[in-house]
Amino acid sequence: MTDQLSLFGADDTPSNQKNAPPAPAAGEPLAARMRPHTLDEIIGQEHLLGPGRILRSSIESDHISSMIFWGPPGSGKTTLAEVIARQTHARYVRLSAVSAGV
């Protein structure tokens, strides 16, 4: 008999990766594969993400509160949210106001 995964068995996924978005696969579009994956790879927003700054300190200490990112397309909102989800135990919910009818 072969070993099968149980739907209700133990979950070996590290707790900080359960809500994180998956790493981009080789078949993903180039833009998705080139996104930063860590805080150190993000360029800009030094007033928030620079060493010792409030958001970076919150992320590194895993003390994240609820956040809503607002800004023009392409400004890095989704990328920053995905980096935070990867580096913390925060729950990540992706919501587009356009598709949600807001």
Backbone as XML, in Angstrom:
<?xml version="1.0"?>
<chain id="A" units="angstrom">
  <residue number="1" name="MET">
    <atom name="N" x="0.847" y="-1.177" z="0.000"/>
    <atom name="CA" x="0.000" y="0.000" z="0.000"/>
    <atom name="C" x="0.890" y="1.236" z="0.000"/>
  </residue>
  <residue number="2" name="THR">
    <atom name="N" x="0.521" y="2.234" z="-0.746"/>
    <atom name="CA" x="1.336" y="3.441" z="-0.831"/>
    <atom name="C" x="0.886" y="4.454" z="0.207"/>
  </residue>
  <residue number="3" name="ASP">
    <atom name="N" x="1.821" y="5.313" z="0.583"/>
    <atom name="CA" x="1.490" y="6.387" z="1.523"/>
    <atom name="C" x="0.683" y="7.450" z="0.794"/>
  </residue>
  <residue number="4" name="GLN">
    <atom name="N" x="-0.415" y="7.853" z="1.401"/>
    <atom name="CA" x="-1.239" y="8.900" z="0.820"/>
    <atom name="C" x="-1.374" y="10.042" z="1.813"/>
  </residue>
  <residue number="5" name="LEU">
    <atom name="N" x="-1.476" y="11.221" z="1.271"/>
    <atom name="CA" x="-1.691" y="12.382" z="2.118"/>
    <atom name="C" x="-3.140" y="12.412" z="2.571"/>
  </residue>
  <residue number="6" name="SER">
    <atom name="N" x="-3.344" y="12.723" z="3.808"/>
    <atom name="CA" x="-4.689" y="12.831" z="4.348"/>
    <atom name="C" x="-5.174" y="14.268" z="4.224"/>
  </residue>
  <residue number="7" name="LEU">
    <atom name="N" x="-6.437" y="14.410" z="3.927"/>
    <atom name="CA" x="-7.004" y="15.757" z="3.876"/>
    <atom name="C" x="-6.986" y="16.429" z="5.234"/>
  </residue>
  <residue number="8" name="PHE">
    <atom name="N" x="-7.000" y="15.638" z="6.288"/>
    <atom name="CA" x="-7.088" y="16.187" z="7.631"/>
    <atom name="C" x="-5.872" y="15.859" z="8.473"/>
  </residue>
  <residue number="9" name="GLY">
    <atom name="N" x="-4.789" y="15.440" z="7.852"/>
    <atom name="CA" x="-3.582" y="15.061" z="8.573"/>
    <atom name="C" x="-2.779" y="16.268" z="9.001"/>
  </residue>
  <residue number="10" name="ALA">
    <atom name="N" x="-1.624" y="15.987" z="9.561"/>
    <atom name="CA" x="-0.739" y="17.043" z="10.040"/>
    <atom name="C" x="-0.275" y="17.901" z="8.878"/>
  </residue>
  <residue number="11" name="ASP">
    <atom name="N" x="-0.162" y="19.167" z="9.132"/>
    <atom name="CA" x="0.306" y="20.114" z="8.133"/>
    <atom name="C" x="1.743" y="20.468" z="8.465"/>
  </residue>
  <residue number="12" name="ASP">
    <atom name="N" x="2.663" y="20.114" z="7.567"/>
    <atom name="CA" x="4.077" y="20.378" z="7.808"/>
    <atom name="C" x="4.516" y="21.733" z="7.284"/>
  </residue>
  <residue number="13" name="THR">
    <atom name="N" x="3.593" y="22.523" z="6.755"/>
    <atom name="CA" x="3.932" y="23.840" z="6.241"/>
    <atom name="C" x="4.282" y="24.763" z="7.401"/>
  </residue>
  <residue number="14" name="PRO">
    <atom name="N" x="5.456" y="25.440" z="7.339"/>
    <atom name="CA" x="5.782" y="26.388" z="8.408"/>
    <atom name="C" x="4.676" y="27.425" z="8.543"/>
  </residue>
  <residue number="15" name="SER">
    <atom name="N" x="4.366" y="27.803" z="9.777"/>
    <atom name="CA" x="3.233" y="28.696" z="10.018"/>
    <atom name="C" x="3.379" y="30.041" z="9.320"/>
  </residue>
  <residue number="16" name="ASN">
    <atom name="N" x="4.596" y="30.518" z="9.108"/>
    <atom name="CA" x="4.752" y="31.808" z="8.442"/>
    <atom name="C" x="4.596" y="31.694" z="6.926"/>
  </residue>
  <residue number="17" name="GLN">
    <atom name="N" x="4.422" y="30.487" z="6.394"/>
    <atom name="CA" x="4.244" y="30.316" z="4.964"/>
    <atom name="C" x="2.824" y="29.919" z="4.588"/>
  </residue>
  <residue number="18" name="LYS">
    <atom name="N" x="1.946" y="29.689" z="5.554"/>
    <atom name="CA" x="0.598" y="29.218" z="5.256"/>
    <atom name="C" x="-0.222" y="30.238" z="4.488"/>
  </residue>
  <residue number="19" name="ASN">
    <atom name="N" x="-0.075" y="31.506" z="4.780"/>
    <atom name="CA" x="-0.856" y="32.540" z="4.118"/>
    <atom name="C" x="-0.062" y="33.278" z="3.059"/>
  </residue>
  <residue number="20" name="ALA">
    <atom name="N" x="1.204" y="32.945" z="2.934"/>
    <atom name="CA" x="2.056" y="33.644" z="1.987"/>
    <atom name="C" x="1.735" y="33.207" z="0.565"/>
  </residue>
  <residue number="21" name="PRO">
    <atom name="N" x="1.864" y="34.120" z="-0.373"/>
    <atom name="CA" x="1.651" y="33.737" z="-1.759"/>
    <atom name="C" x="2.752" y="32.784" z="-2.203"/>
  </residue>
  <residue number="22" name="PRO">
    <atom name="N" x="2.451" y="31.876" z="-3.125"/>
    <atom name="CA" x="3.473" y="30.936" z="-3.572"/>
    <atom name="C" x="4.571" y="31.653" z="-4.341"/>
  </residue>
  <residue number="23" name="ALA">
    <atom name="N" x="5.749" y="31.064" z="-4.320"/>
    <atom name="CA" x="6.853" y="31.607" z="-5.101"/>
    <atom name="C" x="6.510" y="31.454" z="-6.579"/>
  </residue>
  <residue number="24" name="PRO">
    <atom name="N" x="6.924" y="32.408" z="-7.415"/>
    <atom name="CA" x="6.587" y="32.320" z="-8.830"/>
    <atom name="C" x="7.229" y="31.098" z="-9.480"/>
  </residue>
  <residue number="25" name="ALA">
    <atom name="N" x="6.477" y="30.424" z="-10.320"/>
    <atom name="CA" x="6.966" y="29.252" z="-11.034"/>
    <atom name="C" x="7.621" y="29.687" z="-12.336"/>
  </residue>
  <residue number="26" name="ALA">
    <atom name="N" x="8.346" y="28.774" z="-12.947"/>
    <atom name="CA" x="9.052" y="29.085" z="-14.187"/>
    <atom name="C" x="8.095" y="29.509" z="-15.300"/>
  </residue>
  <residue number="27" name="GLY">
    <atom name="N" x="6.851" y="29.051" z="-15.261"/>
    <atom name="CA" x="5.885" y="29.400" z="-16.293"/>
    <atom name="C" x="5.200" y="30.738" z="-16.079"/>
  </residue>
  <residue number="28" name="GLU">
    <atom name="N" x="5.491" y="31.395" z="-14.966"/>
    <atom name="CA" x="4.874" y="32.693" z="-14.657"/>
    <atom name="C" x="5.404" y="33.757" z="-15.618"/>
  </residue>
  <residue number="29" name="PRO">
    <atom name="N" x="4.636" y="34.820" z="-15.825"/>
    <atom name="CA" x="5.136" y="35.927" z="-16.648"/>
    <atom name="C" x="6.409" y="36.524" z="-16.047"/>
  </residue>
  <residue number="30" name="LEU">
    <atom name="N" x="7.226" y="37.090" z="-16.900"/>
    <atom name="CA" x="8.496" y="37.660" z="-16.460"/>
    <atom name="C" x="8.298" y="38.680" z="-15.346"/>
  </residue>
  <residue number="31" name="ALA">
    <atom name="N" x="7.275" y="39.513" z="-15.446"/>
    <atom name="CA" x="7.033" y="40.530" z="-14.416"/>
    <atom name="C" x="6.826" y="39.887" z="-13.050"/>
  </residue>
  <residue number="32" name="ALA">
    <atom name="N" x="6.114" y="38.778" z="-12.991"/>
    <atom name="CA" x="5.873" y="38.089" z="-11.717"/>
    <atom name="C" x="7.160" y="37.473" z="-11.178"/>
  </residue>
  <residue number="33" name="ARG">
    <atom name="N" x="7.989" y="36.944" z="-12.073"/>
    <atom name="CA" x="9.246" y="36.320" z="-11.626"/>
    <atom name="C" x="10.272" y="37.348" z="-11.168"/>
  </residue>
  <residue number="34" name="MET">
    <atom name="N" x="10.163" y="38.573" z="-11.668"/>
    <atom name="CA" x="11.151" y="39.596" z="-11.340"/>
    <atom name="C" x="10.779" y="40.430" z="-10.119"/>
  </residue>
  <residue number="35" name="ARG">
    <atom name="N" x="9.606" y="40.227" z="-9.558"/>
    <atom name="CA" x="9.199" y="40.993" z="-8.375"/>
    <atom name="C" x="10.156" y="40.726" z="-7.222"/>
  </residue>
  <residue number="36" name="PRO">
    <atom name="N" x="10.385" y="41.718" z="-6.387"/>
    <atom name="CA" x="11.195" y="41.494" z="-5.185"/>
    <atom name="C" x="10.545" y="40.450" z="-4.278"/>
  </residue>
  <residue number="37" name="HIS">
    <atom name="N" x="11.360" y="39.674" z="-3.577"/>
    <atom name="CA" x="10.863" y="38.653" z="-2.654"/>
    <atom name="C" x="11.226" y="38.949" z="-1.207"/>
  </residue>
  <residue number="38" name="THR">
    <atom name="N" x="12.092" y="39.927" z="-0.980"/>
    <atom name="CA" x="12.479" y="40.310" z="0.378"/>
    <atom name="C" x="12.455" y="41.831" z="0.494"/>
  </residue>
  <residue number="39" name="LEU">
    <atom name="N" x="12.466" y="42.316" z="1.724"/>
    <atom name="CA" x="12.497" y="43.770" z="1.943"/>
    <atom name="C" x="13.743" y="44.397" z="1.333"/>
  </residue>
  <residue number="40" name="ASP">
    <atom name="N" x="14.860" y="43.690" z="1.400"/>
    <atom name="CA" x="16.110" y="44.241" z="0.877"/>
    <atom name="C" x="16.089" y="44.409" z="-0.639"/>
  </residue>
  <residue number="41" name="GLU">
    <atom name="N" x="15.233" y="43.674" z="-1.329"/>
    <atom name="CA" x="15.148" y="43.775" z="-2.782"/>
    <atom name="C" x="14.230" y="44.908" z="-3.241"/>
  </residue>
  <residue number="42" name="ILE">
    <atom name="N" x="13.434" y="45.456" z="-2.338"/>
    <atom name="CA" x="12.509" y="46.539" z="-2.705"/>
    <atom name="C" x="13.282" y="47.848" z="-2.801"/>
  </residue>
  <residue number="43" name="ILE">
    <atom name="N" x="13.060" y="48.557" z="-3.896"/>
    <atom name="CA" x="13.730" y="49.841" z="-4.120"/>
    <atom name="C" x="12.715" y="50.952" z="-3.896"/>
  </residue>
  <residue number="44" name="GLY">
    <atom name="N" x="13.115" y="51.970" z="-3.147"/>
    <atom name="CA" x="12.223" y="53.091" z="-2.871"/>
    <atom name="C" x="11.537" y="52.940" z="-1.530"/>
  </residue>
  <residue number="45" name="GLN">
    <atom name="N" x="10.677" y="53.888" z="-1.217"/>
    <atom name="CA" x="9.926" y="53.905" z="0.042"/>
    <atom name="C" x="10.853" y="53.860" z="1.262"/>
  </residue>
  <residue number="46" name="GLU">
    <atom name="N" x="12.004" y="54.497" z="1.154"/>
    <atom name="CA" x="12.981" y="54.478" z="2.251"/>
    <atom name="C" x="12.412" y="55.061" z="3.541"/>
  </residue>
  <residue number="47" name="HIS">
    <atom name="N" x="11.480" y="55.998" z="3.428"/>
    <atom name="CA" x="10.889" y="56.594" z="4.634"/>
    <atom name="C" x="10.072" y="55.571" z="5.418"/>
  </residue>
  <residue number="48" name="LEU">
    <atom name="N" x="9.669" y="54.480" z="4.782"/>
    <atom name="CA" x="8.924" y="53.415" z="5.456"/>
    <atom name="C" x="9.745" y="52.145" z="5.637"/>
  </residue>
  <residue number="49" name="LEU">
    <atom name="N" x="10.590" y="51.836" z="4.644"/>
    <atom name="CA" x="11.270" y="50.545" z="4.624"/>
    <atom name="C" x="12.765" y="50.616" z="4.874"/>
  </residue>
  <residue number="50" name="GLY">
    <atom name="N" x="13.291" y="51.820" z="5.096"/>
    <atom name="CA" x="14.711" y="51.951" z="5.387"/>
    <atom name="C" x="15.046" y="51.351" z="6.743"/>
  </residue>
  <residue number="51" name="PRO">
    <atom name="N" x="16.324" y="51.089" z="6.991"/>
    <atom name="CA" x="16.738" y="50.518" z="8.279"/>
    <atom name="C" x="16.229" y="51.363" z="9.450"/>
  </residue>
  <residue number="52" name="GLY">
    <atom name="N" x="15.586" y="50.704" z="10.411"/>
    <atom name="CA" x="15.091" y="51.379" z="11.600"/>
    <atom name="C" x="13.775" y="52.120" z="11.420"/>
  </residue>
  <residue number="53" name="ARG">
    <atom name="N" x="13.223" y="52.116" z="10.218"/>
    <atom name="CA" x="11.957" y="52.820" z="9.974"/>
    <atom name="C" x="10.783" y="51.989" z="10.461"/>
  </residue>
  <residue number="54" name="ILE">
    <atom name="N" x="9.652" y="52.646" z="10.644"/>
    <atom name="CA" x="8.519" y="52.026" z="11.335"/>
    <atom name="C" x="7.984" y="50.763" z="10.665"/>
  </residue>
  <residue number="55" name="LEU">
    <atom name="N" x="7.747" y="50.794" z="9.371"/>
    <atom name="CA" x="7.172" y="49.616" z="8.723"/>
    <atom name="C" x="8.173" y="48.466" z="8.693"/>
  </residue>
  <residue number="56" name="ARG">
    <atom name="N" x="9.421" y="48.774" z="8.392"/>
    <atom name="CA" x="10.445" y="47.720" z="8.364"/>
    <atom name="C" x="10.605" y="47.090" z="9.744"/>
  </residue>
  <residue number="57" name="SER">
    <atom name="N" x="10.638" y="47.900" z="10.783"/>
    <atom name="CA" x="10.763" y="47.374" z="12.150"/>
    <atom name="C" x="9.571" y="46.496" z="12.506"/>
  </residue>
  <residue number="58" name="SER">
    <atom name="N" x="8.379" y="46.912" z="12.102"/>
    <atom name="CA" x="7.173" y="46.118" z="12.369"/>
    <atom name="C" x="7.227" y="44.777" z="11.654"/>
  </residue>
  <residue number="59" name="ILE">
    <atom name="N" x="7.684" y="44.781" z="10.418"/>
    <atom name="CA" x="7.783" y="43.540" z="9.647"/>
    <atom name="C" x="8.831" y="42.622" z="10.263"/>
  </residue>
  <residue number="60" name="GLU">
    <atom name="N" x="9.993" y="43.164" z="10.569"/>
    <atom name="CA" x="11.075" y="42.338" z="11.112"/>
    <atom name="C" x="10.743" y="41.774" z="12.483"/>
  </residue>
  <residue number="61" name="SER">
    <atom name="N" x="9.938" y="42.486" z="13.275"/>
    <atom name="CA" x="9.558" y="41.986" z="14.596"/>
    <atom name="C" x="8.242" y="41.204" z="14.549"/>
  </residue>
  <residue number="62" name="ASP">
    <atom name="N" x="7.658" y="41.075" z="13.366"/>
    <atom name="CA" x="6.406" y="40.342" z="13.148"/>
    <atom name="C" x="5.262" y="40.899" z="13.989"/>
  </residue>
  <residue number="63" name="HIS">
    <atom name="N" x="5.205" y="42.228" z="14.086"/>
    <atom name="CA" x="4.105" y="42.914" z="14.768"/>
    <atom name="C" x="3.372" y="43.776" z="13.749"/>
  </residue>
  <residue number="64" name="ILE">
    <atom name="N" x="2.630" y="43.119" z="12.882"/>
    <atom name="CA" x="1.931" y="43.797" z="11.798"/>
    <atom name="C" x="0.459" y="43.954" z="12.152"/>
  </residue>
  <residue number="65" name="SER">
    <atom name="N" x="-0.050" y="45.137" z="11.907"/>
    <atom name="CA" x="-1.470" y="45.415" z="12.094"/>
    <atom name="C" x="-2.151" y="45.337" z="10.726"/>
  </residue>
  <residue number="66" name="SER">
    <atom name="N" x="-3.445" y="45.515" z="10.699"/>
    <atom name="CA" x="-4.156" y="45.547" z="9.420"/>
    <atom name="C" x="-3.678" y="46.739" z="8.607"/>
  </residue>
  <residue number="67" name="MET">
    <atom name="N" x="-3.553" y="46.542" z="7.308"/>
    <atom name="CA" x="-3.097" y="47.612" z="6.430"/>
    <atom name="C" x="-3.905" y="47.601" z="5.145"/>
  </residue>
  <residue number="68" name="ILE">
    <atom name="N" x="-4.120" y="48.775" z="4.612"/>
    <atom name="CA" x="-4.710" y="48.926" z="3.289"/>
    <atom name="C" x="-3.731" y="49.772" z="2.493"/>
  </residue>
  <residue number="69" name="PHE">
    <atom name="N" x="-3.260" y="49.236" z="1.369"/>
    <atom name="CA" x="-2.344" y="49.979" z="0.514"/>
    <atom name="C" x="-3.150" y="50.670" z="-0.573"/>
  </residue>
  <residue number="70" name="TRP">
    <atom name="N" x="-2.843" y="51.927" z="-0.801"/>
    <atom name="CA" x="-3.536" y="52.718" z="-1.799"/>
    <atom name="C" x="-2.497" y="53.431" z="-2.635"/>
  </residue>
  <residue number="71" name="GLY">
    <atom name="N" x="-2.708" y="53.483" z="-3.922"/>
    <atom name="CA" x="-1.798" y="54.197" z="-4.799"/>
    <atom name="C" x="-2.052" y="53.832" z="-6.244"/>
  </residue>
  <residue number="72" name="PRO">
    <atom name="N" x="-1.343" y="54.499" z="-7.140"/>
    <atom name="CA" x="-1.548" y="54.250" z="-8.568"/>
    <atom name="C" x="-1.038" y="52.865" z="-8.976"/>
  </residue>
  <residue number="73" name="PRO">
    <atom name="N" x="-1.521" y="52.362" z="-10.107"/>
    <atom name="CA" x="-1.042" y="51.071" z="-10.599"/>
    <atom name="C" x="0.474" y="51.082" z="-10.785"/>
  </residue>
  <residue number="74" name="GLY">
    <atom name="N" x="1.098" y="49.984" z="-10.438"/>
    <atom name="CA" x="2.537" y="49.857" z="-10.643"/>
    <atom name="C" x="3.394" y="50.477" z="-9.566"/>
  </residue>
  <residue number="75" name="SER">
    <atom name="N" x="2.798" y="50.922" z="-8.467"/>
    <atom name="CA" x="3.590" y="51.575" z="-7.420"/>
    <atom name="C" x="4.150" y="50.594" z="-6.391"/>
  </residue>
  <residue number="76" name="GLY">
    <atom name="N" x="3.813" y="49.311" z="-6.498"/>
    <atom name="CA" x="4.413" y="48.310" z="-5.617"/>
    <atom name="C" x="3.543" y="47.831" z="-4.476"/>
  </residue>
  <residue number="77" name="LYS">
    <atom name="N" x="2.272" y="48.146" z="-4.502"/>
    <atom name="CA" x="1.378" y="47.755" z="-3.401"/>
    <atom name="C" x="1.303" y="46.237" z="-3.239"/>
  </residue>
  <residue number="78" name="THR">
    <atom name="N" x="1.037" y="45.535" z="-4.313"/>
    <atom name="CA" x="0.915" y="44.076" z="-4.254"/>
    <atom name="C" x="2.247" y="43.439" z="-3.907"/>
  </residue>
  <residue number="79" name="THR">
    <atom name="N" x="3.313" y="43.930" z="-4.490"/>
    <atom name="CA" x="4.638" y="43.381" z="-4.200"/>
    <atom name="C" x="4.972" y="43.528" z="-2.729"/>
  </residue>
  <residue number="80" name="LEU">
    <atom name="N" x="4.745" y="44.700" z="-2.158"/>
    <atom name="CA" x="5.033" y="44.911" z="-0.741"/>
    <atom name="C" x="4.170" y="44.002" z="0.126"/>
  </residue>
  <residue number="81" name="ALA">
    <atom name="N" x="2.893" y="43.863" z="-0.212"/>
    <atom name="CA" x="2.004" y="42.988" z="0.560"/>
    <atom name="C" x="2.491" y="41.543" z="0.519"/>
  </residue>
  <residue number="82" name="GLU">
    <atom name="N" x="2.936" y="41.077" z="-0.637"/>
    <atom name="CA" x="3.425" y="39.705" z="-0.756"/>
    <atom name="C" x="4.728" y="39.505" z="0.010"/>
  </residue>
  <residue number="83" name="VAL">
    <atom name="N" x="5.599" y="40.500" z="0.008"/>
    <atom name="CA" x="6.842" y="40.410" z="0.787"/>
    <atom name="C" x="6.518" y="40.341" z="2.276"/>
  </residue>
  <residue number="84" name="ILE">
    <atom name="N" x="5.599" y="41.177" z="2.734"/>
    <atom name="CA" x="5.199" y="41.156" z="4.146"/>
    <atom name="C" x="4.630" y="39.786" z="4.503"/>
  </residue>
  <residue number="85" name="ALA">
    <atom name="N" x="3.788" y="39.226" z="3.640"/>
    <atom name="CA" x="3.196" y="37.908" z="3.904"/>
    <atom name="C" x="4.260" y="36.824" z="3.998"/>
  </residue>
  <residue number="86" name="ARG">
    <atom name="N" x="5.290" y="36.913" z="3.162"/>
    <atom name="CA" x="6.364" y="35.913" z="3.193"/>
    <atom name="C" x="7.199" y="36.019" z="4.466"/>
  </residue>
  <residue number="87" name="GLN">
    <atom name="N" x="7.396" y="37.223" z="4.966"/>
    <atom name="CA" x="8.324" y="37.438" z="6.071"/>
    <atom name="C" x="7.666" y="37.472" z="7.441"/>
  </residue>
  <residue number="88" name="THR">
    <atom name="N" x="6.353" y="37.369" z="7.514"/>
    <atom name="CA" x="5.667" y="37.437" z="8.805"/>
    <atom name="C" x="4.641" y="36.319" z="8.921"/>
  </residue>
  <residue number="89" name="HIS">
    <atom name="N" x="3.973" y="36.291" z="10.046"/>
    <atom name="CA" x="2.869" y="35.360" z="10.262"/>
    <atom name="C" x="1.532" y="36.023" z="9.933"/>
  </residue>
  <residue number="90" name="ALA">
    <atom name="N" x="1.578" y="37.152" z="9.250"/>
    <atom name="CA" x="0.371" y="37.912" z="8.938"/>
    <atom name="C" x="-0.504" y="37.171" z="7.934"/>
  </residue>
  <residue number="91" name="ARG">
    <atom name="N" x="-1.793" y="37.351" z="8.061"/>
    <atom name="CA" x="-2.748" y="36.785" z="7.107"/>
    <atom name="C" x="-2.804" y="37.715" z="5.908"/>
  </residue>
  <residue number="92" name="TYR">
    <atom name="N" x="-2.703" y="37.155" z="4.721"/>
    <atom name="CA" x="-2.666" y="37.938" z="3.489"/>
    <atom name="C" x="-3.946" y="37.699" z="2.702"/>
  </residue>
  <residue number="93" name="VAL">
    <atom name="N" x="-4.705" y="38.761" z="2.477"/>
    <atom name="CA" x="-5.924" y="38.685" z="1.675"/>
    <atom name="C" x="-5.777" y="39.687" z="0.542"/>
  </residue>
  <residue number="94" name="ARG">
    <atom name="N" x="-5.795" y="39.194" z="-0.679"/>
    <atom name="CA" x="-5.651" y="40.065" z="-1.843"/>
    <atom name="C" x="-7.037" y="40.477" z="-2.321"/>
  </residue>
  <residue number="95" name="LEU">
    <atom name="N" x="-7.270" y="41.787" z="-2.409"/>
    <atom name="CA" x="-8.569" y="42.308" z="-2.817"/>
    <atom name="C" x="-8.362" y="43.476" z="-3.767"/>
  </residue>
  <residue number="96" name="SER">
    <atom name="N" x="-8.986" y="43.404" z="-4.898"/>
    <atom name="CA" x="-8.957" y="44.510" z="-5.846"/>
    <atom name="C" x="-10.275" y="45.263" z="-5.734"/>
  </residue>
  <residue number="97" name="ALA">
    <atom name="N" x="-10.206" y="46.551" z="-5.486"/>
    <atom name="CA" x="-11.424" y="47.354" z="-5.377"/>
    <atom name="C" x="-12.199" y="47.343" z="-6.688"/>
  </residue>
  <residue number="98" name="VAL">
    <atom name="N" x="-11.505" y="47.212" z="-7.794"/>
    <atom name="CA" x="-12.166" y="47.192" z="-9.099"/>
    <atom name="C" x="-13.038" y="45.947" z="-9.234"/>
  </residue>
  <residue number="99" name="SER">
    <atom name="N" x="-12.461" y="44.782" z="-8.937"/>
    <atom name="CA" x="-13.229" y="43.542" z="-9.100"/>
    <atom name="C" x="-14.187" y="43.287" z="-7.940"/>
  </residue>
  <residue number="100" name="ALA">
    <atom name="N" x="-13.956" y="43.932" z="-6.795"/>
    <atom name="CA" x="-14.832" y="43.746" z="-5.635"/>
    <atom name="C" x="-16.030" y="44.693" z="-5.664"/>
  </residue>
  <residue number="101" name="GLY">
    <atom name="N" x="-16.050" y="45.604" z="-6.616"/>
    <atom name="CA" x="-17.175" y="46.526" z="-6.737"/>
    <atom name="C" x="-17.162" y="47.638" z="-5.712"/>
  </residue>
  <residue number="102" name="VAL">
    <atom name="N" x="-15.994" y="47.990" z="-5.222"/>
    <atom name="CA" x="-15.887" y="49.059" z="-4.225"/>
    <atom name="C" x="-15.855" y="50.399" z="-4.918"/>
  </residue>
</chain>
